[in-house]
């Protein structure tokens, strides 16, 4: 009976040590995961700012092109009006 109790006590000590080691490993993984998530969030914020800048530039180019197109159309109508003696 004593030997069985001794074996159970040994198993309990080994289990306790294993659980502590597993908990330390999980804590280390959690801290690594938080650090990784922070890096990803910083990168996404940086990319978001770049995308906003690209969008503003593209919007400016589109508006400038549209304005140029309207000006060219107006000039063409002016030339036609002059040529057809509408004015």
N, C-alpha and C positions, 0 to 999 in steps of 0.2 A: 504494500500500500504506500509506503514511504517513497519508493522509487517512482510510482505513478504521480504522486504529488510533486515530486522534484522535477519530473519531466514537464508537467503542466506549468509549474512555475517558470521553468526555462522557456517554454513556448510563450508564456505571457510576457516575459522580459524581451524576448526576440520580437514579438508582435509590437510591443510598445516602442522599441527602438526603430522598427520598420515604419510605424505610423509617424513617428517624429521626423524621420528622414523624408518620408513622402510629403509631409506638411511643409518642410523646408523647401523641398523641390517645387511644390505648388506655389509657395510664396515667391520663389525666385522666378518662376514662369509668369506669375501675375505681374511682377515688377517689369520684366522684359516685355510683356505684352503691352503694359501701359506706356512704356518708353517707345515702343514701335508705333502704337496708336497715336501718340503725340507727334512723332515724326511724320506720320501719314497726314494728320490733320494740318500740320504746318505746311506740308507740301501742297495739300489741296487748297489751302488759303492762298498760297503763292500762285498756284495755277489759276485760281479764280480771279485774282487781280490781273494776271496776264490776259485771261479771256475777256475781261471787261475792257481792257485797253485795246485789244484787237477788235472787239465789237465796236467800240467808239470810233476807231480809225476806219473800219469798214463802213460804218454808217455815214461818216463824213465824206468818204469817197463816193458813196452812192448819192448823197444829197448834192454834192458838187457836180456829179455827172448829170443828175436830173435837172439841175439849174442850167447847166451848159446846154442840155438838149432843149429846154424851154426857150433859152435865148436864141439858139440856132433856128428853132421853129418860128419864133417871133421875127427874126431877121429875114427868114425866107418869106414870111407873109408880107413883110414890108416891101421886099423886092418885088414880089408878085403884084402887090397893090400899086406900086409905082409903075411897073411894066404894063399892067392892064388899065392904067389911068383911073384907078378907083379913088385915088386921093387927089 
